[in-house]
């Protein structure tokens, strides 16, 4: 079974759209972290919220690009620590298509909205499998990501999009291609201290 088929069978169980009560986009995620010395994963949740473009002296900074931030959501015993959420942001995506992304024939439905899936091309041996959902024309958001690491304290990470709300002011995020930069760093820097090895991502914050 290919990764796209496995993803469709395993991952996104068509969650309803959240009510669009504010401008921008609101994306809800389930986030799992499995440490190497733990038998079970720690599961938390967060909300990714986009913000309108900044205005600088009457002009809009980076037209059609806004900011984004993370808000904790209680999941299980407690909301995740802020440091975990800030580092999780480096694995998110909310921007337009990129040459590193491949459109698929498959899609996923959120409420009444069918979203085409895109796959992130990852170098062999990286151990990261990521899919994006086209939540609006030419606007993609991280839908599912699975990452495994051969070294370090973190054994695996998993992100799953569970809710989507698009307001009238929705624009791509200025740092919306963070996922692609994270993958680039992982392949260009050596593992270990000072490198891009993922084992130090959330070690001290996960309980």
Buried (B, 14 or more C-beta within 10 A) or exposed (E): EEEBEEBBEEBBEEBEBBEBEEBBBBBBBBBBBBBEEEEEBBBBBBBBBBBBBEEEEEEEEEEEBBBBEBEBBEBEEEBBBEEBBEBBBEBBBBBBBBEBBEEBEEBBBBEEBEBBBBBBEBEEEBBBBBBBBBBBEEBBBBBBBBBBBEEBBBBBBBBBBBBBBBBEBBBBBBBBBBBBEBBBEBBEEEBEEEEBBBBBBBBEBBE
